[in-house]
Amino acid sequence: MSVALPLSVLAPPGDSLASAVLTTLGISAAAVLASLPFGLALAWFLARRRFPGKALVETLVATPLVLPPVVTGVLLLLVLGRSTAFGGWLTSTFGIDIVFTPTAAVLAAAIVAFPLLVRTARVAFEGVDRELEQAARSMGASPVRVWSTVTLPLARRGVTAAVVLAFARAVGEFGATLVVAGTLPGGRRTLSVEVWQRLQSGDPGRAVPFVVASVLLAFAAVGWGEWLARPRRQHDGRRRP
């Protein structure tokens, strides 16, 4: 049994531009949603806690950001492939096969986007005034209530920027997705994989519409994320320091 997302509701089958765009958007959105709870929790923990080995954790989190994506894909194959210990155990015990399914594409996109999500959200949490959190706790609010009613609302612009930038990174993912997912059921491919496939055909002109769509999506997502991350103006027109 392969683990596969219901991709048929995300995109029509085939290698059309519409299919590639919708497949890319669906996989990217699923990747961000899957990693969001862990990313926000880790970002808050790194922003608020000091502990032995913190520098090592920060390094491990940031590594996929600079690691060649194809290496990330190979590492996923070494962990999840049927011939590996863990992947073989999943297949033999539960009948689960992840590699070369939409789930593998989501996992690859989530891993490469995760560092950007954590780093941006961490900056947002670090910008929240701790005195406001302490005031809420002094009034009897639980840690969860403080986080949900004080910390998160005050950091919402930065957290939203983290989500948007992580989504943009997932949209542009290629190497890891190609290695662990490739062409998905129904002949669906992400924009980056579709561009690569069309370049391999020997006719670069066939890739131009997909390149344009990739640029427009990336530009829109990054522009939105940068706008959200900018300091807002105070009511008196002055910028925050």
QUIPEQUI-V727622 format. One record per residue. N is the residue number from 1. RES is the residue in one small letter. PSI is psi in whole degrees, -180 to 180 (none if undefined). D_LAST is the distance of its C-alpha to the last C-alpha in Angstrom with 1 decimal. Layout:
BEGIN
N RES PSI D_LAST
N RES PSI D_LAST
END
This chain:
BEGIN
1 m 123 54.9
2 s 144 51.8
3 v 112 48.5
4 a 137 47.4
5 l 155 45.0
6 p 73 46.7
7 l -22 45.6
8 s -24 48.2
9 v -10 46.0
10 l -36 43.1
11 a 148 44.8
12 p 153 48.3
13 p 161 50.4
14 g -177 50.9
15 d 29 48.9
16 s 167 47.9
17 l -42 44.4
18 a -42 43.9
19 s -43 44.9
20 a -43 42.6
21 v -48 39.6
22 l -37 40.3
23 t -44 41.1
24 t -46 37.9
25 l -42 35.8
26 g -46 37.9
27 i -41 37.7
28 s -44 33.9
29 a -43 33.3
30 a -38 35.7
31 a -44 34.0
32 v -43 30.6
33 l -39 32.1
34 a -35 34.2
35 s -10 31.4
36 l -49 28.7
37 p -43 29.9
38 f -39 30.2
39 g -45 27.0
40 l -41 24.9
41 a -44 26.9
42 l -39 26.5
43 a -45 22.7
44 w -42 22.3
45 f -44 24.9
46 l -30 23.2
47 a -28 19.8
48 r -13 21.5
49 r 145 24.6
50 r 134 25.9
51 f 156 29.5
52 p 135 32.0
53 g 9 31.9
54 k -40 28.3
55 a -35 27.8
56 l -43 31.0
57 v -44 29.9
58 e -39 26.6
59 t -43 28.9
60 l -41 31.4
61 v -40 28.8
62 a -18 27.4
63 t -46 30.9
64 p -18 31.8
65 l -29 28.8
66 v -12 30.5
67 l 137 34.1
68 p 128 36.3
69 p -33 36.7
70 v -32 40.5
71 v -41 40.5
72 t -42 38.7
73 g -42 41.5
74 v -42 44.1
75 l -40 42.7
76 l -39 42.9
77 l -40 46.4
78 l -23 47.3
79 v -42 46.1
80 l -10 47.2
81 g 153 50.2
82 r -30 53.6
83 s -2 54.9
84 t 166 52.3
85 a -51 52.6
86 f -46 49.9
87 g -41 50.5
88 g -36 54.2
89 w -42 53.9
90 l -41 51.9
91 t -47 54.6
92 s -34 57.6
93 t -46 56.4
94 f -6 54.6
95 g 26 55.7
96 i 128 52.0
97 d 118 51.2
98 i -39 47.6
99 v 140 47.9
100 f 38 48.3
101 t 166 47.3
102 p -32 44.3
103 t -37 43.0
104 a -39 42.9
105 a -42 40.8
106 v -44 38.3
107 l -44 38.3
108 a -45 37.7
109 a -39 34.8
110 a -40 33.3
111 i -43 33.5
112 v -24 31.9
113 a -19 29.0
114 f -45 28.4
115 p -40 26.3
116 l -38 23.8
117 l -47 23.7
118 v -46 23.2
119 r -43 20.5
120 t -42 18.3
121 a -35 19.0
122 r -44 18.5
123 v -40 14.8
124 a -44 14.5
125 f -36 16.4
126 e -23 14.5
127 g -5 11.3
128 v 132 13.6
129 d 119 13.7
130 r -25 17.2
131 e -33 18.0
132 l -39 18.4
133 e -43 20.7
134 q -37 22.6
135 a -41 23.1
136 a -40 24.7
137 r -37 26.9
138 s -21 28.0
139 m 9 29.2
140 g 6 31.4
141 a 139 29.5
142 s 162 30.7
143 p -39 28.4
144 v -41 29.2
145 r -39 28.3
146 v -44 25.0
147 w -42 24.1
148 s -27 25.4
149 t -16 24.2
150 v -60 20.9
151 t -55 19.5
152 l -46 20.6
153 p -38 19.7
154 l -27 16.0
155 a 10 16.0
156 r -37 18.2
157 r -44 16.2
158 g -38 15.6
159 v -41 19.2
160 t -40 20.5
161 a -39 19.0
162 a -43 20.7
163 v -45 23.9
164 v -43 23.9
165 l -37 23.2
166 a -40 25.9
167 f -43 28.2
168 a -40 27.7
169 r -39 28.7
170 a -37 31.6
171 v -38 32.7
172 g 2 33.0
173 e 137 34.8
174 f -59 38.2
175 g -54 39.6
176 a -39 39.6
177 t -42 40.7
178 l -40 43.6
179 v -45 44.9
180 v -13 44.9
181 a -49 45.3
182 g -136 46.5
183 t 127 48.3
184 l 169 48.0
185 p 141 50.8
186 g 9 52.1
187 g 15 51.0
188 r 143 47.3
189 r 153 44.8
190 t 166 41.0
191 l -45 39.9
192 s -41 39.4
193 v -37 42.8
194 e -41 44.4
195 v -46 43.2
196 w -44 44.6
197 q -41 47.9
198 r -32 48.4
199 l -36 47.7
200 q -22 50.3
201 s -12 52.8
202 g 5 53.0
203 d 86 51.8
204 p -27 48.1
205 g -29 48.3
206 r -18 48.6
207 a -13 45.1
208 v -48 43.4
209 p -35 42.7
210 f -34 41.2
211 v -45 39.0
212 v -44 37.8
213 a -40 37.1
214 s -44 35.2
215 v -44 33.0
216 l -44 32.3
217 l -47 31.5
218 a -43 29.2
219 f -45 27.4
220 a -44 27.0
221 a -46 25.8
222 v -41 23.3
223 g -41 22.0
224 w -43 21.6
225 g -41 19.8
226 e -38 17.3
227 w -41 16.7
228 l -34 16.2
229 a -15 13.8
230 r 146 11.4
231 p 141 8.3
232 r 158 10.1
233 r 143 10.1
234 q 167 10.3
235 h -25 13.9
236 d 8 13.5
237 g -5 12.3
238 r 149 8.9
239 r 149 6.3
240 r 146 3.8
241 p none 0.0
END
